[in-house]
C-alpha cells in the first residue's frame, strides 16, 4: 500500500468505527441525535418559536415542530443569507450550498462547521474506508475525482456559496492531494467544454486506479470527450501544453501550465492504443489498472451504467467494480453504501435525524402534513417505499425534500435504503399516473428488444394534446424502422406496466405517444443551459419525466425527426 493509502486508511478508521457502533442501536442514536440538535439550538429564533427547550422525546419534537418545505422557510432563510444570526442554528453558517428551487429561485442551504465536519467529511471517510478495505489498490497510484467549485459566488453579506465537495478537495492535506490527478483550479474553468478537455488532458497522463464522481453521466462524458479530442490531447501531452484554443481564464491556465511537462513516451502509448482501435481511444486502454468507479447507480441516473462496459470493458475481459456514492443531496448525506452490489446504503443515523411517511399515505393527504403518520428509523420495513423527512445540523427541521426511498435491508440494526425517485413526480393527464420508474423500465425493456440504447432520454406529458412525448438522443444512426419499433415498444411496455395507462390508451382518452429523435448534442446543450442558470455541472441530473412546458423555438430546432405511432 502506498504512503498516501496508509494515511487515508488511518484517517478513515475512527469515523468508520463511530459509524459501525451507531448502527447497532439506531433508536438510541436517533433519539440522542434529535435531542442534541434541539438543545443546541433552543435559544435560536426558530427554537424559541417551536419550544425546543421543552422537547424531551421524539414524540414531543413531532408534536411541536411542523413539517416544512423550503418555500415555507424561505423568508427566514433569506434573512440568514443576508447575514442575520441565530435564526435556525446557534452556529453561524460558514457557507451555503445552492441548488435549484421549485419556483425558479435558487435555494440556499446553510452549511455550519458541524455540517462540514461530521455530516460531510466523516460520512465520506466512512465510505472511503469500506471502499479501500475491499479494493486495496485504489490509492496505489492516481485518483480522478470530479467536484464543483468550492466558491461559486457570495451572498450580499459576504458568505460564500458553492460545493462542500469542492471545499474538501481544495483543502485536502498535501500528502493526500498528491494522489489526485486533477489540480483543483481545473474545476474553476467556466467554459463547460474546456473544463472537460482539461480534466482529460491532465488525467490521461496518469495511471488512474480510482474514478469518483456523483453522476454517472459525467463518467460517460469524460470518456466521450477524451475520445473526441484524443488527437489534440495526445499532442498536448507530447508537448507539455494545454491547447491555446480553449476558453480558459488566464489565472487558471497559468496555474495548470506550471504542472505540465513534455511527455513523449506517454503520448506514444496513447497513440498506439488509439491506432489499435482504429482511431478510438477508450479508458480500458489508458487506465488499464482502474480498480473502482464510485458514482450513483440507482434512481433516475442508473441507466447510464449500462454504457460503462463499452468504454471500460469493450473486449469483455475485466468488468470494473462500481460502488454507489449513496443517497446524498445539497441538504444532507443520507446513506453510506458498504459494498459494490446494488445501490443500497446504510442510513446516516448519527449525522441526521430522519422520519418517514408511507408513499400512499402522503400522496392521499399531500396538502395536509398534519395528517401524516411519521415513522422513525426503527419502524420502517424492508421492501416498502417512503417519503423521507430530515432534520440536519445545518438548520433544516422536519424538512420535506420530496424524495422517495426504498428500504432494502438492514446493516446490524440500521435500515439500508436506496433513492427511488423524486416524490410527487408522477404525471397524470387523464388519471393514468405514470411514474419515473415506469418510464425507466419501459426504456430499458425497449433497448433490450431493439438493441438501440439512447444516450439520453426523457418523457413529457403533453396535456394539451393528451399524449406523451418521448425525446431521445443517439450518437449512432438509428434507421426509421427501429425508431418506429422504439415508439411502439414504449407504448406497449407502459400498457403492460401501468393498467391505468392501458385503460386510458384503449379508451383513447390518451392519444398515441410521439417520439422526437433529437439532434446529437441536444442533452449537452440543455445541460449547459442548466449550468449557466446556476446548476452545478457535475451534479446536474436529468429530469426523466415532467409535464411539458412551453414548446419554444429552441426545442423545435433541436428535433431531428418526429415519429408517429403506426397501427
Secondary structure, 3 states (H helix, E strand, C coil): CCHHHHHHHHHHHHHHHHHHHHHCCHHHHHHHHHHHHHHHCCCCHHHHHCCHHHCCCHHHHHHHCCCECHHHHHHHHHHHHCCCCCCCCCCCCCEEEEECCCCCCCEEEEECHHHHHHHHHHHHHHHHHHHHHHCCCCCCCEEEECCCCCCCEECCCCCEECCHHHHHHHCCCHHHHCCECCCHHHHHCCCHHHHHHHHHHHHCCCCEEEEECCCHHHHHHHHHHHHHCHHHHHHHHHHCCCCCCCCCCHHHHHHHHCCCCCCHHHHHHHHHHHHHCCCCCCHHHHCCCCCEEEECCCHHHHHHHHHHHHHHCCCCCCCCCEEECCCECCCCECEECCCCCCCCEEECCCCCEEEEEEHHHHHHCCCCHHHCCCECCCCCCCCCEEEEEEECCCCCCCEEEEEEEEEEEEECCEEEEEEEEECCCCECCCCCCECHHHHHHHHHHHHHHHCCCCCEEEEEEECCCCEEEEEEECCCCCCHHHHHHHHHHHHHHHHHHCHHHHHHHHCCCCCCCEEEEECCCHHHHHHHHHHHCCCCCCCCCCCCEEECCCCCHHHHHHEEEEEECCC
